[in-house]
């Protein structure tokens, strides 16, 4: 499983925590640096500069990096079945990969921002989209449109699921950051991820 970071980079403990969870479920998880050494976003940075920061780190501009990772997994690790899991920035990247790479067996995209474009709906690999009801970054009407358009255009299996009362980033919180009210939803989303991967991998 290729685990794709959010804007805070591959070293964020939350992302590595999810890679460990996948490993504990019998998968080999690899978490490459898709920013290729460029500085990840920091919570102390000024959000007004975010678009500028994103300019050379677009989640849809990663073909070269994905190709290198796939080549490594096939040639060096003998991987036969490869899946992708991504969070936020990585959720967008996972959606992009699902549109481009038939060889990917399964993808799980967590709260990846939805962009309304004609080329976003013809998935090549089975993909599970997980969103939060109270996501300040992703309006629910965009999620509704995504599901509607996928139903019209997509020929592979997909699922779109919205988790009630949850906020952006809810699934990859570390254990100590989870409050009891959110716990059942977080556990359900993680079980959904594993079940989806098990089904197609």
N, C-alpha and C positions, 0 to 999 in steps of 0.2 A: 504494500500500500504506500503510495506517495502521499505524504502529509504536507499540505500547503499552508504556510503561515498566514497570519493576518498582518496588518500594517506594522505591528510591533516587532516583526522579524522572527526568524526561526529559533532564536534563543529564548523567546518568551517562555517562562515555565509552564504556562497554561497549554501551549501548543505541544510542548514536549510531554506533558502529562497525558495528552490524548494519544500521542505516538506510543507511549508506554502502555496505555490501555489497549490499543490495537495489538501490541505485542503480546500482552497477557491473554488475548483472545486467539492466539495461535498464528497471527500474521507477522510477517517481517515488515516493519515500518521504517521508511526512510524519509528524512525531513531535510531536503536540500535547501540551500540558501537561494531562493529565487530572486533576491535583490543583488546577488552576486557581489557581495562585499560592500555594497552601498549602505549608508546609514539607514536603519529602520526609523519609522516615526517614533517620537518620544511623547509621552503624555504632557510633558512640560512645554512642548512647542506650541506656537501660536496657530490656531486652526485657520486663520485667514491666509496662512502660507501653504495650506495643505495641497491645493491644486498644483502649486509650483513644485512641491516635493514629489508629487505623484507623476510629474511630467515624464521622467525617465524610468518609471516603475509601473507601467500600466499592466494590470493583470491579464489583459488580452494580447499583450506583446511579449509572450514567453515561449514562443515556438522553439526557438534555438535551445533554451534551457530544458524544455520538456524532452526534446529529441536527444539531448545529451544524457539525461537521466534514464530514459527508456533504453538507450543503447547500453549504458552501464548495467542496468538491471538484467537485460537479456544476455549480454556477453560475459559480464563478470560474475553475476549471481545466478545465472541460469534460470531466471524468472520466466515462467510460462504464462501465469495469470497476473495481471497488474490492475490495481484499482487506484482511485484517487479520492482523498478526503480533504476538504479545504474550508477554512473559516474566514468570513468577512472578505477581505481582499482575496484570500485563497478560495472562498466560495465562488467568487466571480471567475477566478482562474479555473476552478473545477468545471463550471458551466462551459467555459470556453473550450477546455480540453474535450469535454463530452461532445462538442459540436465538430471537433476536428479529427479525433482519433478513434477509428473503429476498433482498434486492438485493445483499448481500455475496456475491461470487463464490467466495471461498475464505478459509479461516482456518487459521493454524498457531498452536497453543497450546503454549507451552513451559512445562513443569512448573508448570501452574496447579493449585492445591490443589483436590481433588475434594470436593464436598459432596454427600452422598447425599440427594437430594430428587427427588420424582416429576417435577418440571418441568425436569429437567436433561438429558433424553435425546432430546427431539424436535427435533433440529437442523434449521435451515432452510437452512443453507449447508454445503457440503463442508468438513470440518474434519479436520486432522491433529493428533493429540495426541502430544507427545513428552515422555517422562519419563526420569528417571535411576534406575538400580537402587538406588544407595546414597543416596537422598534422605532426609535426616533429617527433612524437613518433610512428605513425602507417603508414607505407608505403601503398599507395593506391593499389599496386598489391596484398597485403595481403587481403584487403577488397574484391577485385575482386575474389580471390580464395575462400574466405569465401562464397560469394554469389553463386558461381558456385557449390561448394560442397554441400551447403544447398539445391540447386535445385535438385541435384542428390539423396540426402539421406533423406531429411527432409519430414515428412508426416503431420506435423501441419503447420498452417499458419505462415509465417514470411515475413519480409520486410527488405531490406538493402538500406539505403539512404545516399548519400554523399552530404554535403552542400558546395557549391562553396565558395571559398575565405576565408573559416573559419579555425580557428586554434584549437588545443586541448583545451578543457574546455569551448568552446564558449557558450554552452547552459545554463550552470549554473552560468554565470556571474550575478552579482547583477546589478540592474538598472543603478546605477551610473558608472558602469564600461563598459557600452555598448556604442560603437560609432555608429553614425547614419547609416553608410554603412552596419554594421552587423545586425542592429536591425530587418530588415524584415526576415532574415534567422533564427535568434534566436526565433522570434515569431512563425515562421512557424514550427520549430522543437518542440517547446513547445505545439503548437496546435496538431501536429502529435502525441505527447506523450498522450495528453488527449483523442484524438479521438481513439487511439489504446486501451487505458484502457477502455473507454466507450463502445467500440465494444465488448470486451470480458468479462468485469466485470458486 
